[in-house]
Amino acid sequence: MAKRIVYFNNKGGVGKTTLVYHTAWMLAELGYKVLVADFDPQTNLTAIFCHKPASKKFF
Protein backbone atom coordinates (compact mmCIF):
# COMPACT_ATOMS: atom_id res chain seq x y z
CA MET A 1 0.00 0.00 0.00
CA ALA A 2 1.24 3.49 -0.84
CA LYS A 3 2.13 5.84 1.98
CA ARG A 4 0.68 9.34 2.00
CA ILE A 5 1.85 12.63 3.41
CA VAL A 6 -0.76 15.38 3.56
CA TYR A 7 -0.13 19.03 4.43
CA PHE A 8 -3.18 21.11 5.33
CA ASN A 9 -3.69 24.48 6.94
CA ASN A 10 -6.49 26.99 6.31
CA LYS A 11 -4.20 29.95 6.82
CA GLY A 12 -2.25 31.21 3.84
CA GLY A 13 1.42 32.07 3.86
CA VAL A 14 2.58 29.36 6.26
CA GLY A 15 4.89 27.59 3.78
CA LYS A 16 2.74 24.64 2.68
CA THR A 17 3.72 24.90 -0.99
CA THR A 18 7.41 25.22 -0.22
CA LEU A 19 7.29 22.34 2.24
CA VAL A 20 5.50 20.06 -0.24
CA TYR A 21 7.93 20.92 -3.03
CA HIS A 22 11.04 20.27 -0.96
CA THR A 23 9.65 17.10 0.62
CA ALA A 24 8.73 15.69 -2.79
CA TRP A 25 12.10 16.66 -4.25
CA MET A 26 14.03 15.01 -1.42
CA LEU A 27 11.96 11.81 -1.54
CA ALA A 28 12.55 11.61 -5.30
CA GLU A 29 16.29 12.13 -4.74
CA LEU A 30 16.19 9.20 -2.31
CA GLY A 31 14.65 7.01 -5.02
CA TYR A 32 11.00 7.03 -4.00
CA LYS A 33 8.22 7.38 -6.57
CA VAL A 34 6.46 10.66 -5.82
CA LEU A 35 3.05 11.96 -6.84
CA VAL A 36 2.14 15.54 -5.94
CA ALA A 37 -1.43 16.83 -6.33
CA ASP A 38 -1.95 20.60 -6.38
CA PHE A 39 -5.51 21.46 -5.37
CA ASP A 40 -4.78 25.13 -4.68
CA PRO A 41 -6.59 27.42 -7.17
CA GLN A 42 -3.43 29.56 -7.43
CA THR A 43 -1.51 26.50 -8.77
CA ASN A 44 1.80 27.78 -7.42
CA LEU A 45 3.05 24.24 -6.81
CA THR A 46 2.27 23.21 -10.38
CA ALA A 47 4.12 26.28 -11.64
CA ILE A 48 7.20 25.42 -9.57
CA PHE A 49 7.35 21.87 -10.94
CA CYS A 50 6.76 22.98 -14.54
CA HIS A 51 9.50 25.61 -14.52
CA LYS A 52 12.30 23.82 -12.67
CA PRO A 53 14.76 21.56 -14.54
CA ALA A 54 14.69 19.12 -11.59
CA SER A 55 11.00 18.48 -12.27
CA LYS A 56 11.95 15.80 -14.81
CA LYS A 57 12.54 13.46 -11.87
CA PHE A 58 8.84 13.60 -11.01
CA PHE A 59 7.41 12.74 -14.43
Phi and psi restraints in degrees (range 20) as a CNS / XPLOR table:
assign (resid 1 and name C) (resid 2 and name N)
       (resid 2 and name CA) (resid 2 and name C) 1.0 -72.1 20.0 2
assign (resid 2 and name N) (resid 2 and name CA)
       (resid 2 and name C) (resid 3 and name N) 1.0 145.0 20.0 2
assign (resid 2 and name C) (resid 3 and name N)
       (resid 3 and name CA) (resid 3 and name C) 1.0 -93.1 20.0 2
assign (resid 3 and name N) (resid 3 and name CA)
       (resid 3 and name C) (resid 4 and name N) 1.0 149.9 20.0 2
assign (resid 3 and name C) (resid 4 and name N)
       (resid 4 and name CA) (resid 4 and name C) 1.0 -126.7 20.0 2
assign (resid 4 and name N) (resid 4 and name CA)
       (resid 4 and name C) (resid 5 and name N) 1.0 142.5 20.0 2
assign (resid 4 and name C) (resid 5 and name N)
       (resid 5 and name CA) (resid 5 and name C) 1.0 -122.7 20.0 2
assign (resid 5 and name N) (resid 5 and name CA)
       (resid 5 and name C) (resid 6 and name N) 1.0 126.7 20.0 2
assign (resid 5 and name C) (resid 6 and name N)
       (resid 6 and name CA) (resid 6 and name C) 1.0 -123.9 20.0 2
assign (resid 6 and name N) (resid 6 and name CA)
       (resid 6 and name C) (resid 7 and name N) 1.0 131.0 20.0 2
assign (resid 6 and name C) (resid 7 and name N)
       (resid 7 and name CA) (resid 7 and name C) 1.0 -111.9 20.0 2
assign (resid 7 and name N) (resid 7 and name CA)
       (resid 7 and name C) (resid 8 and name N) 1.0 127.4 20.0 2
assign (resid 7 and name C) (resid 8 and name N)
       (resid 8 and name CA) (resid 8 and name C) 1.0 -144.9 20.0 2
assign (resid 8 and name N) (resid 8 and name CA)
       (resid 8 and name C) (resid 9 and name N) 1.0 135.6 20.0 2
assign (resid 8 and name C) (resid 9 and name N)
       (resid 9 and name CA) (resid 9 and name C) 1.0 -161.5 20.0 2
assign (resid 9 and name N) (resid 9 and name CA)
       (resid 9 and name C) (resid 10 and name N) 1.0 132.9 20.0 2
assign (resid 9 and name C) (resid 10 and name N)
       (resid 10 and name CA) (resid 10 and name C) 1.0 -70.6 20.0 2
assign (resid 10 and name N) (resid 10 and name CA)
       (resid 10 and name C) (resid 11 and name N) 1.0 -28.0 20.0 2
assign (resid 10 and name C) (resid 11 and name N)
       (resid 11 and name CA) (resid 11 and name C) 1.0 -77.6 20.0 2
assign (resid 11 and name N) (resid 11 and name CA)
       (resid 11 and name C) (resid 12 and name N) 1.0 139.0 20.0 2
assign (resid 11 and name C) (resid 12 and name N)
       (resid 12 and name CA) (resid 12 and name C) 1.0 -85.8 20.0 2
assign (resid 12 and name N) (resid 12 and name CA)
       (resid 12 and name C) (resid 13 and name N) 1.0 159.0 20.0 2
assign (resid 12 and name C) (resid 13 and name N)
       (resid 13 and name CA) (resid 13 and name C) 1.0 77.4 20.0 2
assign (resid 13 and name N) (resid 13 and name CA)
       (resid 13 and name C) (resid 14 and name N) 1.0 22.1 20.0 2
assign (resid 13 and name C) (resid 14 and name N)
       (resid 14 and name CA) (resid 14 and name C) 1.0 -101.0 20.0 2
assign (resid 14 and name N) (resid 14 and name CA)
       (resid 14 and name C) (resid 15 and name N) 1.0 0.3 20.0 2
assign (resid 14 and name C) (resid 15 and name N)
       (resid 15 and name CA) (resid 15 and name C) 1.0 95.9 20.0 2
assign (resid 15 and name N) (resid 15 and name CA)
       (resid 15 and name C) (resid 16 and name N) 1.0 18.5 20.0 2
assign (resid 15 and name C) (resid 16 and name N)
       (resid 16 and name CA) (resid 16 and name C) 1.0 -61.3 20.0 2
assign (resid 16 and name N) (resid 16 and name CA)
       (resid 16 and name C) (resid 17 and name N) 1.0 -47.4 20.0 2
assign (resid 16 and name C) (resid 17 and name N)
       (resid 17 and name CA) (resid 17 and name C) 1.0 -62.3 20.0 2
assign (resid 17 and name N) (resid 17 and name CA)
       (resid 17 and name C) (resid 18 and name N) 1.0 -45.9 20.0 2
assign (resid 17 and name C) (resid 18 and name N)
       (resid 18 and name CA) (resid 18 and name C) 1.0 -63.0 20.0 2
assign (resid 18 and name N) (resid 18 and name CA)
       (resid 18 and name C) (resid 19 and name N) 1.0 -43.3 20.0 2
assign (resid 18 and name C) (resid 19 and name N)
       (resid 19 and name CA) (resid 19 and name C) 1.0 -63.2 20.0 2
assign (resid 19 and name N) (resid 19 and name CA)
       (resid 19 and name C) (resid 20 and name N) 1.0 -43.1 20.0 2
assign (resid 19 and name C) (resid 20 and name N)
       (resid 20 and name CA) (resid 20 and name C) 1.0 -64.0 20.0 2
assign (resid 20 and name N) (resid 20 and name CA)
       (resid 20 and name C) (resid 21 and name N) 1.0 -45.7 20.0 2
assign (resid 20 and name C) (resid 21 and name N)
       (resid 21 and name CA) (resid 21 and name C) 1.0 -59.2 20.0 2
assign (resid 21 and name N) (resid 21 and name CA)
       (resid 21 and name C) (resid 22 and name N) 1.0 -49.7 20.0 2
assign (resid 21 and name C) (resid 22 and name N)
       (resid 22 and name CA) (resid 22 and name C) 1.0 -70.5 20.0 2
assign (resid 22 and name N) (resid 22 and name CA)
       (resid 22 and name C) (resid 23 and name N) 1.0 -34.6 20.0 2
assign (resid 22 and name C) (resid 23 and name N)
       (resid 23 and name CA) (resid 23 and name C) 1.0 -65.1 20.0 2
assign (resid 23 and name N) (resid 23 and name CA)
       (resid 23 and name C) (resid 24 and name N) 1.0 -45.6 20.0 2
assign (resid 23 and name C) (resid 24 and name N)
       (resid 24 and name CA) (resid 24 and name C) 1.0 -63.5 20.0 2
assign (resid 24 and name N) (resid 24 and name CA)
       (resid 24 and name C) (resid 25 and name N) 1.0 -42.6 20.0 2
assign (resid 24 and name C) (resid 25 and name N)
       (resid 25 and name CA) (resid 25 and name C) 1.0 -61.8 20.0 2
assign (resid 25 and name N) (resid 25 and name CA)
       (resid 25 and name C) (resid 26 and name N) 1.0 -45.1 20.0 2
assign (resid 25 and name C) (resid 26 and name N)
       (resid 26 and name CA) (resid 26 and name C) 1.0 -67.8 20.0 2
assign (resid 26 and name N) (resid 26 and name CA)
       (resid 26 and name C) (resid 27 and name N) 1.0 -41.0 20.0 2
assign (resid 26 and name C) (resid 27 and name N)
       (resid 27 and name CA) (resid 27 and name C) 1.0 -62.8 20.0 2
assign (resid 27 and name N) (resid 27 and name CA)
       (resid 27 and name C) (resid 28 and name N) 1.0 -39.1 20.0 2
assign (resid 27 and name C) (resid 28 and name N)
       (resid 28 and name CA) (resid 28 and name C) 1.0 -66.0 20.0 2
assign (resid 28 and name N) (resid 28 and name CA)
       (resid 28 and name C) (resid 29 and name N) 1.0 -39.7 20.0 2
assign (resid 28 and name C) (resid 29 and name N)
       (resid 29 and name CA) (resid 29 and name C) 1.0 -61.4 20.0 2
assign (resid 29 and name N) (resid 29 and name CA)
       (resid 29 and name C) (resid 30 and name N) 1.0 -32.7 20.0 2
assign (resid 29 and name C) (resid 30 and name N)
       (resid 30 and name CA) (resid 30 and name C) 1.0 -81.5 20.0 2
assign (resid 30 and name N) (resid 30 and name CA)
       (resid 30 and name C) (resid 31 and name N) 1.0 -1.8 20.0 2
assign (resid 30 and name C) (resid 31 and name N)
       (resid 31 and name CA) (resid 31 and name C) 1.0 98.5 20.0 2
assign (resid 31 and name N) (resid 31 and name CA)
       (resid 31 and name C) (resid 32 and name N) 1.0 5.2 20.0 2
assign (resid 31 and name C) (resid 32 and name N)
       (resid 32 and name CA) (resid 32 and name C) 1.0 -80.2 20.0 2
assign (resid 32 and name N) (resid 32 and name CA)
       (resid 32 and name C) (resid 33 and name N) 1.0 149.7 20.0 2
assign (resid 32 and name C) (resid 33 and name N)
       (resid 33 and name CA) (resid 33 and name C) 1.0 -81.1 20.0 2
assign (resid 33 and name N) (resid 33 and name CA)
       (resid 33 and name C) (resid 34 and name N) 1.0 131.4 20.0 2
assign (resid 33 and name C) (resid 34 and name N)
       (resid 34 and name CA) (resid 34 and name C) 1.0 -125.2 20.0 2
assign (resid 34 and name N) (resid 34 and name CA)
       (resid 34 and name C) (resid 35 and name N) 1.0 134.1 20.0 2
assign (resid 34 and name C) (resid 35 and name N)
       (resid 35 and name CA) (resid 35 and name C) 1.0 -123.6 20.0 2
assign (resid 35 and name N) (resid 35 and name CA)
       (resid 35 and name C) (resid 36 and name N) 1.0 125.7 20.0 2
assign (resid 35 and name C) (resid 36 and name N)
       (resid 36 and name CA) (resid 36 and name C) 1.0 -117.2 20.0 2
assign (resid 36 and name N) (resid 36 and name CA)
       (resid 36 and name C) (resid 37 and name N) 1.0 129.4 20.0 2
assign (resid 36 and name C) (resid 37 and name N)
       (resid 37 and name CA) (resid 37 and name C) 1.0 -112.8 20.0 2
assign (resid 37 and name N) (resid 37 and name CA)
       (resid 37 and name C) (resid 38 and name N) 1.0 123.6 20.0 2
assign (resid 37 and name C) (resid 38 and name N)
       (resid 38 and name CA) (resid 38 and name C) 1.0 -103.5 20.0 2
assign (resid 38 and name N) (resid 38 and name CA)
       (resid 38 and name C) (resid 39 and name N) 1.0 104.1 20.0 2
assign (resid 38 and name C) (resid 39 and name N)
       (resid 39 and name CA) (resid 39 and name C) 1.0 -100.3 20.0 2
assign (resid 39 and name N) (resid 39 and name CA)
       (resid 39 and name C) (resid 40 and name N) 1.0 4.5 20.0 2
assign (resid 39 and name C) (resid 40 and name N)
       (resid 40 and name CA) (resid 40 and name C) 1.0 -77.5 20.0 2
assign (resid 40 and name N) (resid 40 and name CA)
       (resid 40 and name C) (resid 41 and name N) 1.0 129.4 20.0 2
assign (resid 40 and name C) (resid 41 and name N)
       (resid 41 and name CA) (resid 41 and name C) 1.0 -60.0 20.0 2
assign (resid 41 and name N) (resid 41 and name CA)
       (resid 41 and name C) (resid 42 and name N) 1.0 -22.7 20.0 2
assign (resid 41 and name C) (resid 42 and name N)
       (resid 42 and name CA) (resid 42 and name C) 1.0 -76.7 20.0 2
assign (resid 42 and name N) (resid 42 and name CA)
       (resid 42 and name C) (resid 43 and name N) 1.0 -17.4 20.0 2
assign (resid 42 and name C) (resid 43 and name N)
       (resid 43 and name CA) (resid 43 and name C) 1.0 50.3 20.0 2
assign (resid 43 and name N) (resid 43 and name CA)
       (resid 43 and name C) (resid 44 and name N) 1.0 35.8 20.0 2
assign (resid 43 and name C) (resid 44 and name N)
       (resid 44 and name CA) (resid 44 and name C) 1.0 -64.5 20.0 2
assign (resid 44 and name N) (resid 44 and name CA)
       (resid 44 and name C) (resid 45 and name N) 1.0 -37.9 20.0 2
assign (resid 44 and name C) (resid 45 and name N)
       (resid 45 and name CA) (resid 45 and name C) 1.0 -65.4 20.0 2
assign (resid 45 and name N) (resid 45 and name CA)
       (resid 45 and name C) (resid 46 and name N) 1.0 -42.5 20.0 2
assign (resid 45 and name C) (resid 46 and name N)
       (resid 46 and name CA) (resid 46 and name C) 1.0 -60.8 20.0 2
assign (resid 46 and name N) (resid 46 and name CA)
       (resid 46 and name C) (resid 47 and name N) 1.0 -42.3 20.0 2
assign (resid 46 and name C) (resid 47 and name N)
       (resid 47 and name CA) (resid 47 and name C) 1.0 -62.9 20.0 2
assign (resid 47 and name N) (resid 47 and name CA)
       (resid 47 and name C) (resid 48 and name N) 1.0 -40.0 20.0 2
assign (resid 47 and name C) (resid 48 and name N)
       (resid 48 and name CA) (resid 48 and name C) 1.0 -61.9 20.0 2
assign (resid 48 and name N) (resid 48 and name CA)
       (resid 48 and name C) (resid 49 and name N) 1.0 -47.6 20.0 2
assign (resid 48 and name C) (resid 49 and name N)
       (resid 49 and name CA) (resid 49 and name C) 1.0 -67.0 20.0 2
assign (resid 49 and name N) (resid 49 and name CA)
       (resid 49 and name C) (resid 50 and name N) 1.0 -34.4 20.0 2
assign (resid 49 and name C) (resid 50 and name N)
       (resid 50 and name CA) (resid 50 and name C) 1.0 -76.9 20.0 2
assign (resid 50 and name N) (resid 50 and name CA)
       (resid 50 and name C) (resid 51 and name N) 1.0 -19.7 20.0 2
assign (resid 50 and name C) (resid 51 and name N)
       (resid 51 and name CA) (resid 51 and name C) 1.0 -109.3 20.0 2
assign (resid 51 and name N) (resid 51 and name CA)
       (resid 51 and name C) (resid 52 and name N) 1.0 -0.7 20.0 2
assign (resid 51 and name C) (resid 52 and name N)
       (resid 52 and name CA) (resid 52 and name C) 1.0 -102.6 20.0 2
assign (resid 52 and name N) (resid 52 and name CA)
       (resid 52 and name C) (resid 53 and name N) 1.0 134.8 20.0 2
assign (resid 52 and name C) (resid 53 and name N)
       (resid 53 and name CA) (resid 53 and name C) 1.0 -59.8 20.0 2
assign (resid 53 and name N) (resid 53 and name CA)
       (resid 53 and name C) (resid 54 and name N) 1.0 -30.3 20.0 2
assign (resid 53 and name C) (resid 54 and name N)
       (resid 54 and name CA) (resid 54 and name C) 1.0 -68.8 20.0 2
assign (resid 54 and name N) (resid 54 and name CA)
       (resid 54 and name C) (resid 55 and name N) 1.0 -13.0 20.0 2
assign (resid 54 and name C) (resid 55 and name N)
       (resid 55 and name CA) (resid 55 and name C) 1.0 -63.8 20.0 2
assign (resid 55 and name N) (resid 55 and name CA)
       (resid 55 and name C) (resid 56 and name N) 1.0 -16.8 20.0 2
assign (resid 55 and name C) (resid 56 and name N)
       (resid 56 and name CA) (resid 56 and name C) 1.0 -61.5 20.0 2
assign (resid 56 and name N) (resid 56 and name CA)
       (resid 56 and name C) (resid 57 and name N) 1.0 -24.5 20.0 2
assign (resid 56 and name C) (resid 57 and name N)
       (resid 57 and name CA) (resid 57 and name C) 1.0 -66.9 20.0 2
assign (resid 57 and name N) (resid 57 and name CA)
       (resid 57 and name C) (resid 58 and name N) 1.0 -24.5 20.0 2
assign (resid 57 and name C) (resid 58 and name N)
       (resid 58 and name CA) (resid 58 and name C) 1.0 -92.1 20.0 2
assign (resid 58 and name N) (resid 58 and name CA)
       (resid 58 and name C) (resid 59 and name N) 1.0 -9.5 20.0 2
